Amino acid sequence: MMHMTFYWGRDVTLLFDSWKTKTWMEYSLTLLACFLFSAFYQYLEDRRILLKQLSVSPPPSTADATPTTPLLDSKLGVNGGRLWSAFRVLGAVMFGVNAAIGYMLMLAVMSFNGGVFLAIVVGLSVGYLVFRSSDRDVAVVDNPCACA
């Protein structure tokens, strides 16, 4: 029977039928895995944003700039832009892996186990503190969803 409300206990089935915890040691290792995957999610997000920052060329100076139509901008792969550059492909792969990890974390939270929930939230928070809270002067507008 799947729980539909938060519960506290060591008996949890996480993501797969074969991932069941019956002892406190198994439960503790499961919580540690949730914590580490959550922190790793933040690490990968930091690397992906850094790659995105490195792949963006500096904007042209305003004196040389010619007015362009946003839909025909070279960043979109039109007018000689490189849609399949190595940075873009690697960024897309990293986004896919990060999205998969994010959705797996979301499904783990949906086990409704209080310990799993706390391990994931604390892991995301610690991962953000360690990997993503540095003072970078570059503003990146990105998806704020925790699982994308």
Beta strands, then each sheet from edge to edge (+ up, - down):
strand 1: 12-13
strand 2: 20-21
sheet 1: 1+ 2-
end
